[in-house]
Amino acid sequence: MPAMSLQGSLASINLADILQLVSNSRQTGRFVITQNNGQKGYIYFDQGEIRHAECEDFSGEDAIFTLIAWGEGDFIFESDNFDTAHTVSRPITTLLMEAARRIDEWKLLKKKLGSVEAIPEFIAIDKQERRKITLSTLEWLIVSKINGFNTINTISRESGINIYDAARIVFGMIASGLIRLK
């Protein structure tokens, strides 16, 4: 298979579409995605299948979903064999379907939250109501980082939960009346 040369801007083409193109042409190499702030992420392919991804403090599927959510920046595909961990096992079609679902939900979350730079804070809750609150492990991780100063983005990084899941959890807590955004 001839080496593929691809580069461009995420403003003009969706990352998921480019990943599908590389997969369909059974390429081996890696995408280097660079956000406008200089932050980088990587997605590694082996004969058209995603084998590994890394971005921020995430690897595997969390990294893929984080990169797809960026929506801005530049990408370049480098054809080569890279010796990387094998952190992704789902087929690309399954990943892209999940990514499409998350992108749709992400757009709604961003509209409802305004910005991932918004700062969540607790709402005073009646003592009797407090007894009724139950939280999942991920929700506890988020709650532990809410201090009236941390943004949703900071909470995501500090808790090790990708921005999509962190924003989804924060929105759920807002809808439940536990927190609000400053």
C-alpha positions as CSV (number, residue, x, y, z in Angstrom):
1,M,0.0,0.0,0.0
2,P,1.5,3.4,-1.0
3,A,2.2,5.8,1.8
4,M,-0.5,8.4,2.4
5,S,0.2,12.1,3.0
6,L,-2.4,14.0,4.8
7,Q,-2.5,17.3,6.6
8,G,-5.0,20.0,7.2
9,S,-7.1,22.0,9.6
10,L,-9.8,20.6,11.8
11,A,-11.7,23.8,11.1
12,S,-12.2,22.6,7.5
13,I,-12.6,18.8,8.0
14,N,-13.9,16.6,10.8
15,L,-11.3,14.4,12.5
16,A,-13.7,11.4,12.5
17,D,-14.0,11.6,8.7
18,I,-10.2,11.7,8.3
19,L,-9.8,8.7,10.6
20,Q,-12.4,6.8,8.5
21,L,-10.4,7.6,5.3
22,V,-7.1,6.3,6.8
23,S,-8.9,3.2,8.0
24,N,-10.5,2.5,4.6
25,S,-7.2,2.8,2.9
26,R,-5.6,0.4,5.5
27,Q,-2.7,2.8,6.4
28,T,-0.1,2.4,9.1
29,G,1.2,5.5,10.8
30,R,0.1,8.1,13.2
31,F,-1.9,11.3,13.3
32,V,-0.4,14.2,15.2
33,I,-3.1,16.7,16.1
34,T,-2.0,20.1,17.4
35,Q,-4.5,22.3,19.1
36,N,-4.2,26.1,18.5
37,N,-2.8,26.4,22.1
38,G,0.1,24.0,21.1
39,Q,-1.2,21.0,23.0
40,K,-0.7,17.7,21.0
41,G,-2.4,14.4,20.7
42,Y,-1.6,11.2,18.8
43,I,-3.6,8.4,17.1
44,Y,-1.7,5.4,15.9
45,F,-2.9,3.1,13.1
46,D,-1.8,-0.4,12.1
47,Q,-3.2,-1.4,8.7
48,G,-6.2,0.8,9.1
49,E,-7.1,-0.1,12.7
50,I,-6.5,2.3,15.6
51,R,-4.1,0.6,18.0
52,H,-3.2,3.4,20.4
53,A,-4.0,7.1,21.2
54,E,-2.7,9.6,23.7
55,C,-3.7,13.1,24.6
56,E,-3.3,15.1,27.7
57,D,-3.1,12.5,30.5
58,F,-5.4,10.1,28.6
59,S,-4.6,7.1,26.5
60,G,-6.8,4.6,24.5
61,E,-10.4,5.4,23.8
62,D,-10.5,8.3,26.3
63,A,-7.8,10.0,24.2
64,I,-9.6,9.4,21.0
65,F,-12.8,10.9,22.3
66,T,-10.9,13.9,23.7
67,L,-9.2,14.5,20.4
68,I,-12.4,14.3,18.4
69,A,-14.0,16.8,20.8
70,W,-11.2,19.3,20.2
71,G,-12.8,20.5,16.9
72,E,-9.9,23.0,16.3
73,G,-6.3,22.8,15.4
74,D,-4.2,21.1,12.7
75,F,-3.4,17.5,11.9
76,I,-0.8,15.6,10.0
77,F,-0.6,11.9,9.2
78,E,2.9,10.4,9.2
79,S,3.2,7.1,7.4
80,D,5.5,4.8,9.3
81,N,5.6,1.9,11.8
82,F,5.5,3.2,15.4
83,D,6.2,0.9,18.3
84,T,3.4,1.8,20.7
85,A,1.3,0.2,23.4
86,H,-1.9,-1.5,22.2
87,T,-4.6,0.5,24.2
88,V,-7.5,0.4,21.7
89,S,-9.2,-2.9,20.8
90,R,-12.6,-1.9,19.5
91,P,-13.0,-1.7,15.7
92,I,-12.9,1.8,14.2
93,T,-16.5,1.7,13.0
94,T,-17.6,1.1,16.6
95,L,-15.3,3.9,17.9
96,L,-16.6,6.3,15.3
97,M,-20.2,5.6,16.0
98,E,-19.6,6.2,19.7
99,A,-17.6,9.4,18.7
100,A,-20.5,10.6,16.6
101,R,-22.9,10.1,19.5
102,R,-20.6,11.9,21.9
103,I,-20.1,14.8,19.4
104,D,-23.8,15.4,19.3
105,E,-24.1,15.2,23.0
106,W,-21.0,17.4,23.4
107,K,-22.6,20.2,21.3
108,L,-25.6,20.1,23.6
109,L,-23.4,20.1,26.7
110,K,-21.3,23.1,25.5
111,K,-24.5,25.0,24.7
112,K,-26.0,24.3,28.2
113,L,-22.7,24.8,30.1
114,G,-21.5,27.8,28.1
115,S,-17.8,26.9,28.4
116,V,-15.5,24.3,29.9
117,E,-13.9,27.3,31.6
118,A,-17.0,27.9,33.7
119,I,-16.6,27.3,37.5
120,P,-19.0,25.0,39.3
121,E,-19.9,25.7,42.9
122,F,-22.1,24.0,45.4
123,I,-25.6,25.0,46.2
124,A,-26.8,25.0,49.8
125,I,-28.9,21.9,50.3
126,D,-31.4,21.3,53.1
127,K,-30.2,18.8,55.7
128,Q,-33.0,16.3,55.0
129,E,-32.3,16.5,51.2
130,R,-28.6,15.7,51.8
131,R,-29.5,12.3,53.1
132,K,-31.1,11.4,49.7
133,I,-28.0,12.2,47.7
134,T,-26.1,9.2,46.3
135,L,-23.1,9.6,44.0
136,S,-21.2,7.3,41.7
137,T,-17.4,6.9,42.0
138,L,-16.9,9.3,39.0
139,E,-19.3,11.8,40.5
140,W,-17.3,11.7,43.8
141,L,-14.1,12.4,41.9
142,I,-15.7,15.4,40.3
143,V,-17.2,16.6,43.6
144,S,-13.8,16.3,45.3
145,K,-12.3,18.9,42.8
146,I,-15.1,21.5,43.1
147,N,-13.8,24.3,45.2
148,G,-15.3,27.5,43.8
149,F,-12.0,28.2,41.8
150,N,-11.5,25.1,39.5
151,T,-13.0,25.3,36.0
152,I,-14.7,22.3,34.5
153,N,-11.6,21.9,32.4
154,T,-9.3,21.9,35.4
155,I,-11.6,19.5,37.3
156,S,-11.4,17.1,34.3
157,R,-7.6,17.2,34.3
158,E,-7.2,16.9,38.0
159,S,-9.7,14.1,38.4
160,G,-8.3,12.1,35.4
161,I,-11.8,12.1,33.7
162,N,-11.9,13.1,30.1
163,I,-13.6,16.5,29.4
164,Y,-16.7,14.9,27.8
165,D,-17.4,12.7,30.8
166,A,-16.6,15.5,33.3
167,A,-18.9,18.0,31.5
168,R,-21.7,15.4,31.3
169,I,-21.3,14.7,35.1
170,V,-21.2,18.4,35.9
171,F,-24.4,19.0,33.8
172,G,-26.1,16.1,35.6
173,M,-25.3,17.7,39.0
174,I,-26.6,21.0,37.8
175,A,-29.8,19.4,36.6
176,S,-30.1,17.7,40.0
177,G,-29.7,21.0,41.8
178,L,-26.5,20.1,43.6
179,I,-24.2,22.7,41.9
180,R,-24.4,25.8,39.7
181,L,-22.0,27.6,37.5
182,K,-20.5,30.9,38.7
